[in-house]
Structure formats: C-alpha cells, structure tokens
Amino acid sequence: MRKLNLDENKKYDTDISRDGGRTWEAGPSGSCSGAVEAAAAWADQHGHGVRANGKVVVTSDGHSLCRWTPRS
C-alpha cells in the first residue's frame, strides 16, 4: 500500500455512494487519518480500488464507494 500523505492533524468526514459516485450521502464523521489509512489498506489488500490525491481518498468495497475529505 502506498503512503497517502494525509494530514495527521485533521479529522476526515466520510460520504458514501451506492451508485458509482453519482450521488453521495453523509456517513460517519470525525475519522482520524489513521482510520482512513486503515480503510484504504483494507480495500487495497482485498483488490478494491483506492484513489487519493493527498487530500481526498476514495475507496471501494466492491459494492459502494467511500470518500474521506479533510475538515477545513
């Protein structure tokens, strides 16, 4: 698993999409960067997609997408 370079001082809000990313609904909020890293590692280990741009991380569990965005 590659390093995601997330800001360890930020909390991350989660959004969930069940339609391939066309629409998003709010999920659990306040995840720490370690939780985001762990979710991305799990998705990667199970052959699911992980996309990251240094701030926003999107993972797949094979059925839905999760998007983590840092709080301002």
Buried (B, 14 or more C-beta within 10 A) or exposed (E): EEEBEBEEEBBBBBBBBEEEEEEBEEBEEEBBBEBBBEBBBBBBEEEBEBEBEEBBBBBBBEEBBBBBBBEE
